[in-house]
Amino acid sequence: MHHSAISRQFIVAREIENFLLVPDAINHSVERKVLDQAKRSGKAAATFVPFASVFLEGFCQDKKSYIQAQYLAVRRRFEKGGASSINDATFNEEVLNEFEKLWVTSASRLLIVPGKEALGAINKHLQGLYGVNITPTSIADAMKMKKFQLR
């Protein structure tokens, strides 16, 4: 790409919540919430089954076209600010190829999905299964308690 140096520097997380989309930390946070809920209610804790990796992968796949369209639109605005003379079709092809490279790994996908929406979807799922919600703070606390690797 004519603007490959710019392109490589362009990739940033969409929202601060994207940095909390760490499946192991999410699972740990949920497990703690389920156990806390059981302790407060005096009932036996529901059996927790780790789910975050599979759930987030499904979320990413469901949102791929939307994310790709947003990525293309943002890149177009960014490049127009630099008065690029690149042909529209060539630009689209190069940006879509760049997007596909980002889409290859789970870690890079999780940086470009809508983070707030992903956490909202997780909480909707958790309400249905366990009657609990997690917060960005509870995920961050889980990340502090254990050193989770970004994938």
Number of C-alpha atoms within 10 A of each C-alpha: 13 11 13 11 9 12 16 10 8 12 15 11 17 16 14 13 19 22 16 23 24 21 21 21 25 26 20 21 22 27 20 16 19 21 17 14 18 14 12 8 10 9 10 11 16 13 10 15 9 15 14 19 16 11 15 22 14 12 18 21 14 11 14 16 11 13 18 18 12 14 19 19 14 13 18 16 11 15 17 12 9 9 9 14 10 14 8 11 9 11 20 16 13 18 20 16 12 17 18 13 12 17 19 10 11 15 16 17 22 27 22 23 27 20 20 17 13 20 21 14 15 19 19 14 15 16 13 9 11 18 13 16 18 20 15 17 11 19 23 16 14 20 19 11 11 11 10 13 10 15 10
